[in-house]
Amino acid sequence: MKRIFMITLAALSLVAIVGCSNWERTTYQTLAASQATINQAQADYQSGTIEQTRAAYTAINSAKAAQTTAVDTFVAYEEAKAAGGTAASLTAAQTDVTVALANLPTIIANVKALYIATGGK
Amino acid sequence: MATASSVLSTIQQVESISNEILSTVSALDPGAALPVGVIVAIEGLANTALAAWSASSGTPITVESVHALLPNPEPLSPPAA
């Protein structure tokens, strides 16, 4: 019975470790893509490719804020991991990151809509 | 202690979010009559996002490399009043 328990515990830990690595990599790539998108939109706003309207100004600043929040939570996760955080604390930190990431699709869609609203310049 | 199902659920959530972001920047409605300039700009945006996705696939994930994902700190020019 104890042997079965230990095997189960090891398996769950392995899933957590592998899952953590997959989760980290996907999260990192997601934030890299959103960062590039938002930075490009800022450059296009500054150059006039996106019309400099109040709506565009607000949308891009909102995108930057959302990206910052997501990155900050991910940094907190990596810091907790580097400090040898418990599985419970790392899971909580992962949840914080995932919640922050959930805002990004809508934010990115709003940024993309700015190009269409501009009508091409 | 995290269960296997909760860990897998978190992974699936992040994968879903990443798919949604990439498909959002890549999608171009074929029925929309957009000026060429807009199409070019949107395609450029998609290429930028996809290139960043690919380029980051091998980046070591550390506190420093994650911190580097912050957006451009330069403030936007405020719109004309």
N, CA and C atoms of all chains as a GROMACS GRO file, in nm:
protein
  606
    1MET      N    1   0.085  -0.121   0.000
    1MET     CA    2   0.000   0.000   0.000
    1MET      C    3   0.088   0.125   0.000
    2LYS      N    4   0.190   0.122   0.085
    2LYS     CA    5   0.279   0.236   0.093
    2LYS      C    6   0.354   0.252  -0.039
    3ARG      N    7   0.388   0.141  -0.100
    3ARG     CA    8   0.460   0.145  -0.226
    3ARG      C    9   0.373   0.209  -0.335
    4ILE      N   10   0.247   0.171  -0.335
    4ILE     CA   11   0.153   0.227  -0.433
    4ILE      C   12   0.139   0.377  -0.411
    5PHE      N   13   0.133   0.416  -0.284
    5PHE     CA   14   0.121   0.558  -0.249
    5PHE      C   15   0.243   0.634  -0.299
    6MET      N   16   0.362   0.579  -0.278
    6MET     CA   17   0.485   0.646  -0.317
    6MET      C   18   0.495   0.658  -0.469
    7ILE      N   19   0.453   0.553  -0.538
    7ILE     CA   20   0.455   0.557  -0.684
    7ILE      C   21   0.359   0.663  -0.735
    8THR      N   22   0.242   0.667  -0.672
    8THR     CA   23   0.141   0.767  -0.713
    8THR      C   24   0.193   0.907  -0.688
    9LEU      N   25   0.256   0.927  -0.574
    9LEU     CA   26   0.311   1.058  -0.539
    9LEU      C   27   0.419   1.100  -0.640
   10ALA      N   28   0.504   1.005  -0.675
   10ALA     CA   29   0.610   1.034  -0.772
   10ALA      C   30   0.550   1.070  -0.908
   11ALA      N   31   0.446   0.997  -0.945
   11ALA     CA   32   0.381   1.022  -1.076
   11ALA      C   33   0.318   1.161  -1.078
   12LEU      N   34   0.251   1.198  -0.970
   12LEU     CA   35   0.189   1.330  -0.964
   12LEU      C   36   0.295   1.439  -0.967
   13SER      N   37   0.406   1.416  -0.898
   13SER     CA   38   0.513   1.515  -0.898
   13SER      C   39   0.570   1.530  -1.039
   14LEU      N   40   0.584   1.416  -1.109
   14LEU     CA   41   0.637   1.420  -1.245
   14LEU      C   42   0.542   1.498  -1.336
   15VAL      N   43   0.413   1.474  -1.320
   15VAL     CA   44   0.315   1.547  -1.399
   15VAL      C   45   0.326   1.696  -1.370
   16ALA      N   46   0.343   1.729  -1.241
   16ALA     CA   47   0.353   1.870  -1.203
   16ALA      C   48   0.478   1.933  -1.265
   17ILE      N   49   0.589   1.859  -1.262
   17ILE     CA   50   0.714   1.914  -1.315
   17ILE      C   51   0.705   1.929  -1.467
   18VAL      N   52   0.663   1.823  -1.534
   18VAL     CA   53   0.651   1.829  -1.680
   18VAL      C   54   0.546   1.932  -1.720
   19GLY      N   55   0.436   1.929  -1.646
   19GLY     CA   56   0.330   2.025  -1.675
   19GLY      C   57   0.377   2.166  -1.654
   20CYS      N   58   0.458   2.186  -1.547
   20CYS     CA   59   0.515   2.317  -1.521
   20CYS      C   60   0.600   2.361  -1.638
   21SER      N   61   0.685   2.276  -1.691
   21SER     CA   62   0.773   2.313  -1.800
   21SER      C   63   0.692   2.346  -1.924
   22ASN      N   64   0.594   2.263  -1.957
   22ASN     CA   65   0.510   2.291  -2.073
   22ASN      C   66   0.435   2.422  -2.053
   23TRP      N   67   0.383   2.438  -1.934
   23TRP     CA   68   0.308   2.560  -1.903
   23TRP      C   69   0.398   2.682  -1.914
   24GLU      N   70   0.518   2.672  -1.858
   24GLU     CA   71   0.611   2.785  -1.864
   24GLU      C   72   0.645   2.820  -2.007
   25ARG      N   73   0.675   2.722  -2.088
   25ARG     CA   74   0.714   2.748  -2.225
   25ARG      C   75   0.600   2.811  -2.305
   26THR      N   76   0.481   2.756  -2.292
   26THR     CA   77   0.366   2.812  -2.364
   26THR      C   78   0.336   2.953  -2.315
   27THR      N   79   0.345   2.974  -2.186
   27THR     CA   80   0.321   3.108  -2.130
   27THR      C   81   0.424   3.206  -2.182
   28TYR      N   82   0.548   3.165  -2.183
   28TYR     CA   83   0.656   3.253  -2.230
   28TYR      C   84   0.635   3.291  -2.377
   29GLN      N   85   0.606   3.193  -2.459
   29GLN     CA   86   0.586   3.220  -2.601
   29GLN      C   87   0.462   3.308  -2.624
   30THR      N   88   0.359   3.284  -2.546
   30THR     CA   89   0.237   3.365  -2.558
   30THR      C   90   0.268   3.511  -2.527
   31LEU      N   91   0.341   3.534  -2.420
   31LEU     CA   92   0.373   3.672  -2.382
   31LEU      C   93   0.472   3.735  -2.480
   32ALA      N   94   0.558   3.654  -2.540
   32ALA     CA   95   0.648   3.707  -2.642
   32ALA      C   96   0.568   3.754  -2.763
   33ALA      N   97   0.470   3.675  -2.803
   33ALA     CA   98   0.387   3.711  -2.918
   33ALA      C   99   0.303   3.836  -2.888
   34SER      N  100   0.245   3.841  -2.770
   34SER     CA  101   0.162   3.958  -2.736
   34SER      C  102   0.249   4.082  -2.720
   35GLN      N  103   0.368   4.067  -2.665
   35GLN     CA  104   0.459   4.181  -2.654
   35GLN      C  105   0.493   4.236  -2.792
   36ALA      N  106   0.527   4.148  -2.883
   36ALA     CA  107   0.562   4.191  -3.019
   36ALA      C  108   0.445   4.263  -3.085
   37THR      N  109   0.325   4.209  -3.065
   37THR     CA  110   0.205   4.269  -3.124
   37THR      C  111   0.182   4.409  -3.069
   38ILE      N  112   0.190   4.421  -2.939
   38ILE     CA  113   0.164   4.550  -2.874
   38ILE      C  114   0.272   4.651  -2.910
   39ASN      N  115   0.396   4.610  -2.909
   39ASN     CA  116   0.506   4.701  -2.946
   39ASN      C  117   0.493   4.746  -3.090
   40GLN      N  118   0.451   4.656  -3.178
   40GLN     CA  119   0.432   4.693  -3.320
   40GLN      C  120   0.319   4.793  -3.333
   41ALA      N  121   0.212   4.770  -3.259
   41ALA     CA  122   0.099   4.864  -3.262
   41ALA      C  123   0.142   5.001  -3.212
   42GLN      N  124   0.226   5.006  -3.110
   42GLN     CA  125   0.275   5.134  -3.060
   42GLN      C  126   0.357   5.204  -3.167
   43ALA      N  127   0.445   5.129  -3.232
   43ALA     CA  128   0.527   5.187  -3.339
   43ALA      C  129   0.439   5.239  -3.453
   44ASP      N  130   0.336   5.162  -3.487
   44ASP     CA  131   0.247   5.203  -3.595
   44ASP      C  132   0.163   5.325  -3.555
   45TYR      N  133   0.129   5.335  -3.429
   45TYR     CA  134   0.057   5.453  -3.379
   45TYR      C  135   0.150   5.576  -3.388
   46GLN      N  136   0.271   5.561  -3.344
   46GLN     CA  137   0.365   5.673  -3.345
   46GLN      C  138   0.394   5.719  -3.488
   47SER      N  139   0.396   5.624  -3.582
   47SER     CA  140   0.427   5.659  -3.722
   47SER      C  141   0.303   5.710  -3.796
   48GLY      N  142   0.186   5.694  -3.737
   48GLY     CA  143   0.063   5.737  -3.803
   48GLY      C  144  -0.005   5.629  -3.885
   49THR      N  145   0.056   5.511  -3.888
   49THR     CA  146  -0.010   5.399  -3.958
   49THR      C  147  -0.143   5.369  -3.892
   50ILE      N  148  -0.144   5.377  -3.760
   50ILE     CA  149  -0.270   5.376  -3.685
   50ILE      C  150  -0.300   5.522  -3.651
   51GLU      N  151  -0.421   5.564  -3.686
   51GLU     CA  152  -0.458   5.704  -3.663
   51GLU      C  153  -0.452   5.736  -3.513
   52GLN      N  154  -0.392   5.848  -3.481
   52GLN     CA  155  -0.373   5.888  -3.342
   52GLN      C  156  -0.500   5.950  -3.285
   53THR      N  157  -0.594   5.862  -3.254
   53THR     CA  158  -0.720   5.905  -3.193
   53THR      C  159  -0.717   5.874  -3.044
   54ARG      N  160  -0.814   5.929  -2.974
   54ARG     CA  161  -0.825   5.901  -2.830
   54ARG      C  162  -0.849   5.752  -2.808
   55ALA      N  163  -0.932   5.692  -2.894
   55ALA     CA  164  -0.964   5.548  -2.880
   55ALA      C  165  -0.839   5.463  -2.899
   56ALA      N  166  -0.757   5.498  -2.998
   56ALA     CA  167  -0.635   5.422  -3.023
   56ALA      C  168  -0.537   5.439  -2.907
   57TYR      N  169  -0.524   5.560  -2.859
   57TYR     CA  170  -0.436   5.591  -2.746
   57TYR      C  171  -0.475   5.508  -2.625
   58THR      N  172  -0.604   5.502  -2.597
   58THR     CA  173  -0.654   5.426  -2.482
   58THR      C  174  -0.635   5.276  -2.502
   59ALA      N  175  -0.666   5.228  -2.623
   59ALA     CA  176  -0.657   5.084  -2.648
   59ALA      C  177  -0.513   5.034  -2.634
   60ILE      N  178  -0.419   5.108  -2.689
   60ILE     CA  179  -0.280   5.062  -2.684
   60ILE      C  180  -0.225   5.073  -2.542
   61ASN      N  181  -0.261   5.178  -2.472
   61ASN     CA  182  -0.217   5.189  -2.332
   61ASN      C  183  -0.279   5.078  -2.246
   62SER      N  184  -0.403   5.042  -2.275
   62SER     CA  185  -0.467   4.931  -2.203
   62SER      C  186  -0.394   4.800  -2.231
   63ALA      N  187  -0.353   4.785  -2.358
   63ALA     CA  188  -0.279   4.664  -2.396
   63ALA      C  189  -0.146   4.657  -2.322
   64LYS      N  190  -0.078   4.770  -2.314
   64LYS     CA  191   0.050   4.773  -2.243
   64LYS      C  192   0.031   4.741  -2.095
   65ALA      N  193  -0.076   4.792  -2.037
   65ALA     CA  194  -0.102   4.764  -1.896
   65ALA      C  195  -0.132   4.616  -1.873
   66ALA      N  196  -0.209   4.557  -1.963
   66ALA     CA  197  -0.243   4.415  -1.949
   66ALA      C  198  -0.117   4.328  -1.965
   67GLN      N  199  -0.033   4.365  -2.060
   67GLN     CA  200   0.092   4.291  -2.080
   67GLN      C  201   0.180   4.302  -1.956
   68THR      N  202   0.188   4.421  -1.901
   68THR     CA  203   0.270   4.444  -1.781
   68THR      C  204   0.220   4.359  -1.664
   69THR      N  205   0.090   4.357  -1.645
   69THR     CA  206   0.033   4.277  -1.536
   69THR      C  207   0.066   4.129  -1.554
   70ALA      N  208   0.049   4.080  -1.675
   70ALA     CA  209   0.075   3.938  -1.701
   70ALA      C  210   0.223   3.906  -1.678
   71VAL      N  211   0.311   3.991  -1.728
   71VAL     CA  212   0.454   3.968  -1.711
   71VAL      C  213   0.492   3.974  -1.563
   72ASP      N  214   0.437   4.069  -1.490
   72ASP     CA  215   0.468   4.082  -1.347
   72ASP      C  216   0.428   3.956  -1.271
   73THR      N  217   0.314   3.899  -1.304
   73THR     CA  218   0.271   3.777  -1.234
   73THR      C  219   0.362   3.660  -1.272
   74PHE      N  220   0.407   3.658  -1.397
   74PHE     CA  221   0.498   3.551  -1.441
   74PHE      C  222   0.635   3.565  -1.373
   75VAL      N  223   0.682   3.689  -1.359
   75VAL     CA  224   0.806   3.713  -1.286
   75VAL      C  225   0.792   3.663  -1.142
   76ALA      N  226   0.679   3.691  -1.080
   76ALA     CA  227   0.655   3.647  -0.943
   76ALA      C  228   0.659   3.494  -0.934
   77TYR      N  229   0.604   3.428  -1.035
   77TYR     CA  230   0.609   3.282  -1.038
   77TYR      C  231   0.754   3.234  -1.047
   78GLU      N  232   0.831   3.291  -1.137
   78GLU     CA  233   0.969   3.247  -1.155
   78GLU      C  234   1.052   3.275  -1.030
   79GLU      N  235   1.023   3.386  -0.964
   79GLU     CA  236   1.096   3.418  -0.841
   79GLU      C  237   1.062   3.316  -0.732
   80ALA      N  238   0.934   3.280  -0.724
   80ALA     CA  239   0.891   3.181  -0.624
   80ALA      C  240   0.956   3.046  -0.654
   81LYS      N  241   0.962   3.013  -0.780
   81LYS     CA  242   1.022   2.885  -0.821
   81LYS      C  243   1.171   2.884  -0.788
   82ALA      N  244   1.240   2.996  -0.816
   82ALA     CA  245   1.383   3.004  -0.789
   82ALA      C  246   1.411   2.996  -0.640
   83ALA      N  247   1.315   3.044  -0.560
   83ALA     CA  248   1.332   3.043  -0.415
   83ALA      C  249   1.291   2.909  -0.353
   84GLY      N  250   1.252   2.814  -0.438
   84GLY     CA  251   1.213   2.683  -0.387
   84GLY      C  252   1.076   2.680  -0.324
   85GLY      N  253   0.982   2.751  -0.387
   85GLY     CA  254   0.847   2.756  -0.333
   85GLY      C  255   0.780   2.620  -0.327
   86THR      N  256   0.682   2.609  -0.240
   86THR     CA  257   0.608   2.484  -0.227
   86THR      C  258   0.520   2.463  -0.351
   87ALA      N  259   0.477   2.340  -0.370
   87ALA     CA  260   0.390   2.311  -0.484
   87ALA      C  261   0.263   2.395  -0.476
   88ALA      N  262   0.211   2.412  -0.355
   88ALA     CA  263   0.088   2.492  -0.339
   88ALA      C  264   0.110   2.638  -0.378
   89SER      N  265   0.223   2.694  -0.337
   89SER     CA  266   0.249   2.834  -0.369
   89SER      C  267   0.274   2.853  -0.518
   90LEU      N  268   0.342   2.756  -0.581
   90LEU     CA  269   0.367   2.765  -0.724
   90LEU      C  270   0.237   2.749  -0.803
   91THR      N  271   0.151   2.661  -0.755
   91THR     CA  272   0.022   2.644  -0.822
   91THR      C  273  -0.060   2.772  -0.813
   92ALA      N  274  -0.056   2.836  -0.698
   92ALA     CA  275  -0.129   2.963  -0.681
   92ALA      C  276  -0.071   3.069  -0.774
   93ALA      N  277   0.061   3.073  -0.784
   93ALA     CA  278   0.126   3.171  -0.872
   93ALA      C  279   0.093   3.142  -1.018
   94GLN      N  280   0.087   3.014  -1.054
   94GLN     CA  281   0.048   2.976  -1.191
   94GLN      C  282  -0.093   3.025  -1.221
   95THR      N  283  -0.181   3.008  -1.126
   95THR     CA  284  -0.320   3.053  -1.144
   95THR      C  285  -0.325   3.203  -1.168
   96ASP      N  286  -0.246   3.279  -1.091
   96ASP     CA  287  -0.242   3.424  -1.109
   96ASP      C  288  -0.200   3.460  -1.251
   97VAL      N  289  -0.099   3.391  -1.302
   97VAL     CA  290  -0.051   3.417  -1.437
   97VAL      C  291  -0.160   3.384  -1.539
   98THR      N  292  -0.222   3.269  -1.523
   98THR     CA  293  -0.324   3.225  -1.618
   98THR      C  294  -0.442   3.323  -1.620
   99VAL      N  295  -0.480   3.373  -1.504
   99VAL     CA  296  -0.588   3.471  -1.496
   99VAL      C  297  -0.548   3.599  -1.570
  100ALA      N  298  -0.424   3.643  -1.551
  100ALA     CA  299  -0.377   3.765  -1.620
  100ALA      C  300  -0.372   3.744  -1.770
  101LEU      N  301  -0.329   3.626  -1.812
  101LEU     CA  302  -0.321   3.595  -1.955
  101LEU      C  303  -0.459   3.596  -2.021
  102ALA      N  304  -0.560   3.558  -1.945
  102ALA     CA  305  -0.694   3.545  -2.001
  102ALA      C  306  -0.746   3.678  -2.056
  103ASN      N  307  -0.691   3.790  -2.009
  103ASN     CA  308  -0.734   3.921  -2.058
  103ASN      C  309  -0.675   3.954  -2.195
  104LEU      N  310  -0.566   3.888  -2.230
  104LEU     CA  311  -0.491   3.927  -2.349
  104LEU      C  312  -0.564   3.906  -2.483
  105PRO      N  313  -0.635   3.796  -2.506
  105PRO     CA  314  -0.700   3.780  -2.637
  105PRO      C  315  -0.791   3.897  -2.674
  106THR      N  316  -0.872   3.942  -2.581
  106THR     CA  317  -0.961   4.055  -2.609
  106THR      C  318  -0.881   4.182  -2.633
  107ILE      N  319  -0.777   4.202  -2.554
  107ILE     CA  320  -0.690   4.318  -2.569
  107ILE      C  321  -0.627   4.319  -2.708
  108ILE      N  322  -0.576   4.204  -2.750
  108ILE     CA  323  -0.510   4.194  -2.881
  108ILE      C  324  -0.611   4.217  -2.993
  109ALA      N  325  -0.731   4.165  -2.976
  109ALA     CA  326  -0.836   4.187  -3.077
  109ALA      C  327  -0.867   4.336  -3.089
  110ASN      N  328  -0.871   4.407  -2.978
  110ASN     CA  329  -0.896   4.552  -2.980
  110ASN      C  330  -0.784   4.626  -3.051
  111VAL      N  331  -0.661   4.582  -3.030
  111VAL     CA  332  -0.547   4.645  -3.096
  111VAL      C  333  -0.555   4.622  -3.247
  112LYS      N  334  -0.586   4.500  -3.286
  112LYS     CA  335  -0.597   4.470  -3.429
  112LYS      C  336  -0.708   4.552  -3.494
  113ALA      N  337  -0.816   4.574  -3.421
  113ALA     CA  338  -0.929   4.651  -3.474
  113ALA      C  339  -0.890   4.795  -3.506
  114LEU      N  340  -0.784   4.845  -3.441
  114LEU     CA  341  -0.739   4.982  -3.467
  114LEU      C  342  -0.692   4.998  -3.610
  115TYR      N  343  -0.631   4.894  -3.664
  115TYR     CA  344  -0.582   4.898  -3.802
  115TYR      C  345  -0.698   4.908  -3.899
  116ILE      N  346  -0.802   4.832  -3.870
  116ILE     CA  347  -0.919   4.833  -3.957
  116ILE      C  348  -0.991   4.966  -3.946
  117ALA      N  349  -0.997   5.021  -3.826
  117ALA     CA  350  -1.064   5.149  -3.805
  117ALA      C  351  -0.993   5.262  -3.876
  118THR      N  352  -0.859   5.250  -3.883
  118THR     CA  353  -0.780   5.353  -3.949
  118THR      C  354  -0.812   5.357  -4.098
  119GLY      N  355  -0.841   5.243  -4.157
  119GLY     CA  356  -0.878   5.237  -4.297
  119GLY      C  357  -0.759   5.245  -4.390
  120GLY      N  358  -0.639   5.224  -4.334
  120GLY     CA  359  -0.521   5.219  -4.420
  120GLY      C  360  -0.466   5.356  -4.451
  121LYS      N  361  -0.333   5.374  -4.421
  121LYS     CA  362  -0.266   5.501  -4.455
  121LYS      C  363  -0.134   5.472  -4.524
  122MET      N  364  -0.204   2.007  -0.228
  122MET     CA  365  -0.114   1.961  -0.335
  122MET      C  366  -0.190   1.962  -0.468
  123ALA      N  367  -0.123   2.008  -0.572
  123ALA     CA  368  -0.188   2.016  -0.702
  123ALA      C  369  -0.217   1.876  -0.752
  124THR      N  370  -0.337   1.859  -0.806
  124THR     CA  371  -0.370   1.730  -0.863
  124THR      C  372  -0.327   1.731  -1.009
  125ALA      N  373  -0.314   1.612  -1.065
  125ALA     CA  374  -0.274   1.602  -1.205
  125ALA      C  375  -0.375   1.672  -1.294
  126SER      N  376  -0.502   1.657  -1.261
  126SER     CA  377  -0.605   1.717  -1.346
  126SER      C  378  -0.600   1.868  -1.342
  127SER      N  379  -0.570   1.925  -1.222
  127SER     CA  380  -0.566   2.072  -1.213
  127SER      C  381  -0.445   2.126  -1.287
  128VAL      N  382  -0.334   2.052  -1.282
  128VAL     CA  383  -0.214   2.095  -1.355
  128VAL      C  384  -0.242   2.091  -1.505
  129LEU      N  385  -0.301   1.983  -1.552
  129LEU     CA  386  -0.332   1.971  -1.695
  129LEU      C  387  -0.433   2.077  -1.736
  130SER      N  388  -0.527   2.110  -1.649
  130SER     CA  389  -0.626   2.212  -1.681
  130SER      C  390  -0.557   2.346  -1.701
  131THR      N  391  -0.461   2.380  -1.618
  131THR     CA  392  -0.390   2.507  -1.630
  131THR      C  393  -0.314   2.512  -1.762
  132ILE      N  394  -0.251   2.402  -1.798
  132ILE     CA  395  -0.179   2.397  -1.925
  132ILE      C  396  -0.275   2.419  -2.040
  133GLN      N  397  -0.389   2.352  -2.035
  133GLN     CA  398  -0.487   2.363  -2.143
  133GLN      C  399  -0.540   2.505  -2.154
  134GLN      N  400  -0.557   2.570  -2.040
  134GLN     CA  401  -0.606   2.708  -2.043
  134GLN      C  402  -0.505   2.798  -2.114
  135VAL      N  403  -0.379   2.783  -2.080
  135VAL     CA  404  -0.277   2.868  -2.141
  135VAL      C  405  -0.265   2.838  -2.290
  136GLU      N  406  -0.272   2.711  -2.325
  136GLU     CA  407  -0.266   2.674  -2.467
  136GLU      C  408  -0.383   2.734  -2.544
  137SER      N  409  -0.498   2.733  -2.482
  137SER     CA  410  -0.618   2.790  -2.545
  137SER      C  411  -0.600   2.939  -2.566
  138ILE      N  412  -0.546   3.006  -2.465
  138ILE     CA  413  -0.524   3.151  -2.474
  138ILE      C  414  -0.424   3.182  -2.585
  139SER      N  415  -0.315   3.106  -2.590
  139SER     CA  416  -0.213   3.132  -2.692
  139SER      C  417  -0.269   3.108  -2.832
  140ASN      N  418  -0.349   3.003  -2.847
  140ASN     CA  419  -0.410   2.976  -2.978
  140ASN      C  420  -0.502   3.089  -3.019
  141GLU      N  421  -0.576   3.141  -2.922
  141GLU     CA  422  -0.670   3.248  -2.952
  141GLU      C  423  -0.596   3.375  -2.994
  142ILE      N  424  -0.487   3.406  -2.926
  142ILE     CA  425  -0.411   3.526  -2.961
  142ILE      C  426  -0.353   3.512  -3.101
  143LEU      N  427  -0.289   3.400  -3.128
  143LEU     CA  428  -0.226   3.380  -3.259
  143LEU      C  429  -0.330   3.380  -3.372
  144SER      N  430  -0.445   3.319  -3.348
  144SER     CA  431  -0.546   3.317  -3.452
  144SER      C  432  -0.608   3.455  -3.471
  145THR      N  433  -0.617   3.532  -3.363
  145THR     CA  434  -0.672   3.668  -3.374
  145THR      C  435  -0.584   3.756  -3.461
  146VAL      N  436  -0.453   3.752  -3.437
  146VAL     CA  437  -0.364   3.840  -3.515
  146VAL      C  438  -0.351   3.790  -3.659
  147SER      N  439  -0.371   3.660  -3.681
  147SER     CA  440  -0.350   3.604  -3.814
  147SER      C  441  -0.473   3.612  -3.903
  148ALA      N  442  -0.591   3.616  -3.842
  148ALA     CA  443  -0.715   3.608  -3.920
  148ALA      C  444  -0.738   3.735  -4.001
  149LEU      N  445  -0.782   3.715  -4.124
  149LEU     CA  446  -0.817   3.826  -4.211
  149LEU      C  447  -0.945   3.787  -4.281
  150ASP      N  448  -1.051   3.857  -4.251
  150ASP     CA  449  -1.182   3.824  -4.307
  150ASP      C  450  -1.179   3.844  -4.459
  151PRO      N  451  -1.191   3.736  -4.539
  151PRO     CA  452  -1.184   3.749  -4.684
  151PRO      C  453  -1.299   3.830  -4.741
  152GLY      N  454  -1.408   3.842  -4.664
  152GLY     CA  455  -1.523   3.917  -4.713
  152GLY      C  456  -1.514   4.066  -4.686
  153ALA      N  457  -1.419   4.106  -4.602
  153ALA     CA  458  -1.407   4.248  -4.567
  153ALA      C  459  -1.330   4.322  -4.675
  154ALA      N  460  -1.386   4.432  -4.723
  154ALA     CA  461  -1.320   4.510  -4.828
  154ALA      C  462  -1.224   4.608  -4.763
  155LEU      N  463  -1.106   4.560  -4.732
  155LEU     CA  464  -1.008   4.645  -4.665
  155LEU      C  465  -0.910   4.703  -4.766
  156PRO      N  466  -0.869   4.827  -4.742
  156PRO     CA  467  -0.766   4.886  -4.829
  156PRO      C  468  -0.638   4.804  -4.821
  157VAL      N  469  -0.562   4.810  -4.927
  157VAL     CA  470  -0.437   4.733  -4.933
  157VAL      C  471  -0.344   4.770  -4.818
  158GLY      N  472  -0.340   4.898  -4.787
  158GLY     CA  473  -0.253   4.944  -4.679
  158GLY      C  474  -0.287   4.879  -4.546
  159VAL      N  475  -0.414   4.860  -4.520
  159VAL     CA  476  -0.458   4.797  -4.395
  159VAL      C  477  -0.419   4.651  -4.395
  160ILE      N  478  -0.441   4.584  -4.508
  160ILE     CA  479  -0.406   4.443  -4.519
  160ILE      C  480  -0.256   4.423  -4.496
  161VAL      N  481  -0.177   4.508  -4.558
  161VAL     CA  482  -0.031   4.498  -4.541
  161VAL      C  483   0.008   4.518  -4.395
  162ALA      N  484  -0.054   4.615  -4.330
  162ALA     CA  485  -0.022   4.643  -4.190
  162ALA      C  486  -0.062   4.527  -4.100
  163ILE      N  487  -0.179   4.471  -4.126
  163ILE     CA  488  -0.226   4.359  -4.043
  163ILE      C  489  -0.140   4.235  -4.067
  164GLU      N  490  -0.103   4.212  -4.190
  164GLU     CA  491  -0.015   4.098  -4.218
  164GLU      C  492   0.120   4.117  -4.150
  165GLY      N  493   0.167   4.241  -4.149
  165GLY     CA  494   0.293   4.270  -4.079
  165GLY      C  495   0.280   4.242  -3.931
  166LEU      N  496   0.166   4.278  -3.876
  166LEU     CA  497   0.140   4.253  -3.734
  166LEU      C  498   0.141   4.103  -3.704
  167ALA      N  499   0.074   4.027  -3.790
  167ALA     CA  500   0.068   3.882  -3.772
  167ALA      C  501   0.206   3.820  -3.782
  168ASN      N  502   0.282   3.864  -3.882
  168ASN     CA  503   0.417   3.809  -3.900
  168ASN      C  504   0.505   3.840  -3.779
  169THR      N  505   0.489   3.959  -3.726
  169THR     CA  506   0.566   3.998  -3.607
  169THR      C  507   0.533   3.909  -3.489
  170ALA      N  508   0.406   3.884  -3.468
  170ALA     CA  509   0.363   3.800  -3.356
  170ALA      C  510   0.411   3.656  -3.373
  171LEU      N  511   0.394   3.603  -3.492
  171LEU     CA  512   0.433   3.464  -3.517
  171LEU      C  513   0.584   3.447  -3.509
  172ALA      N  514   0.657   3.546  -3.557
  172ALA     CA  515   0.803   3.540  -3.549
  172ALA      C  516   0.849   3.540  -3.404
  173ALA      N  517   0.784   3.623  -3.322
  173ALA     CA  518   0.819   3.628  -3.181
  173ALA      C  519   0.787   3.496  -3.112
  174TRP      N  520   0.674   3.437  -3.150
  174TRP     CA  521   0.635   3.306  -3.095
  174TRP      C  522   0.743   3.202  -3.125
  175SER      N  523   0.786   3.198  -3.249
  175SER     CA  524   0.885   3.099  -3.291
  175SER      C  525   1.021   3.125  -3.227
  176ALA      N  526   1.061   3.252  -3.228
  176ALA     CA  527   1.194   3.286  -3.178
  176ALA      C  528   1.208   3.257  -3.029
  177SER      N  529   1.097   3.264  -2.956
  177SER     CA  530   1.104   3.246  -2.811
  177SER      C  531   1.094   3.099  -2.769
  178SER      N  532   1.086   3.010  -2.866
  178SER     CA  533   1.065   2.869  -2.833
  178SER      C  534   1.185   2.808  -2.762
  179GLY      N  535   1.304   2.867  -2.782
  179GLY     CA  536   1.423   2.810  -2.721
  179GLY      C  537   1.488   2.899  -2.617
  180THR      N  538   1.424   3.011  -2.588
  180THR     CA  539   1.481   3.104  -2.490
  180THR      C  540   1.477   3.046  -2.350
  181PRO      N  541   1.590   3.046  -2.279
  181PRO     CA  542   1.589   3.000  -2.140
  181PRO      C  543   1.494   3.087  -2.058
  182ILE      N  544   1.409   3.024  -1.980
  182ILE     CA  545   1.310   3.098  -1.902
  182ILE      C  546   1.366   3.125  -1.763
  183THR      N  547   1.397   3.251  -1.740
  183THR     CA  548   1.449   3.294  -1.611
  183THR      C  549   1.372   3.418  -1.568
  184VAL      N  550   1.397   3.464  -1.447
  184VAL     CA  551   1.334   3.588  -1.402
  184VAL      C  552   1.370   3.701  -1.498
  185GLU      N  553   1.495   3.705  -1.540
  185GLU     CA  554   1.541   3.813  -1.627
  185GLU      C  555   1.476   3.805  -1.766
  186SER      N  556   1.470   3.685  -1.824
  186SER     CA  557   1.413   3.673  -1.958
  186SER      C  558   1.263   3.700  -1.955
  187VAL      N  559   1.196   3.666  -1.848
  187VAL     CA  560   1.053   3.696  -1.837
  187VAL      C  561   1.033   3.847  -1.823
  188HIS      N  562   1.119   3.910  -1.742
  188HIS     CA  563   1.109   4.055  -1.723
  188HIS      C  564   1.126   4.129  -1.856
  189ALA      N  565   1.203   4.070  -1.945
  189ALA     CA  566   1.226   4.132  -2.076
  189ALA      C  567   1.101   4.132  -2.164
  190LEU      N  568   0.996   4.065  -2.120
  190LEU     CA  569   0.871   4.061  -2.197
  190LEU      C  570   0.780   4.179  -2.169
  191LEU      N  571   0.826   4.271  -2.086
  191LEU     CA  572   0.746   4.391  -2.061
  191LEU      C  573   0.733   4.472  -2.191
  192PRO      N  574   0.624   4.547  -2.206
  192PRO     CA  575   0.606   4.624  -2.330
  192PRO      C  576   0.701   4.743  -2.334
  193ASN      N  577   0.711   4.805  -2.451
  193ASN     CA  578   0.792   4.924  -2.471
  193ASN      C  579   0.756   5.028  -2.366
  194PRO      N  580   0.852   5.073  -2.285
  194PRO     CA  581   0.818   5.167  -2.178
  194PRO      C  582   0.796   5.310  -2.226
  195GLU      N  583   0.833   5.338  -2.352
  195GLU     CA  584   0.815   5.474  -2.403
  195GLU      C  585   0.666   5.511  -2.406
  196PRO      N  586   0.631   5.628  -2.357
  196PRO     CA  587   0.489   5.668  -2.358
  196PRO      C  588   0.442   5.701  -2.500
  197LEU      N  589   0.316   5.677  -2.524
  197LEU     CA  590   0.259   5.713  -2.654
  197LEU      C  591   0.239   5.864  -2.662
  198SER      N  592   0.248   5.914  -2.783
  198SER     CA  593   0.215   6.055  -2.802
  198SER      C  594   0.065   6.072  -2.782
  199PRO      N  595   0.025   6.165  -2.698
  199PRO     CA  596  -0.119   6.185  -2.677
  199PRO      C  597  -0.184   6.235  -2.805
  200PRO      N  598  -0.308   6.195  -2.828
  200PRO     CA  599  -0.377   6.240  -2.949
  200PRO      C  600  -0.404   6.390  -2.944
  201ALA      N  601  -0.423   6.447  -3.061
  201ALA     CA  602  -0.453   6.590  -3.067
  201ALA      C  603  -0.586   6.616  -2.996
  202ALA      N  604  -0.591   6.726  -2.924
  202ALA     CA  605  -0.712   6.758  -2.847
  202ALA      C  606  -0.832   6.782  -2.938
   0.00000   0.00000   0.00000
